[in-house]
Amino acid sequence: MTDDLAAGRLVRPFGLAMDVELAYYVVCLEPAADQPRIKAFRDWVITQAVARQPA
């Protein structure tokens, strides 16, 4: 992630940063949250995150 920030592929939207071991965020405008394609992506991210949790 640090390389992506340095290269400009990712941007930090706020000055606040926290180091965490694992985190996933799906961010969108609230009116778009229930659109089928947004919901499908959000559900897929959650499924992938759960599948990759350490046992």
Secondary structure, DSSP 8 states (H G I E B T S, - for coil): -HHHHHHTSS--SSS-----SS-------GGGTTSHHHHHHHHHHHHHHHHTS--
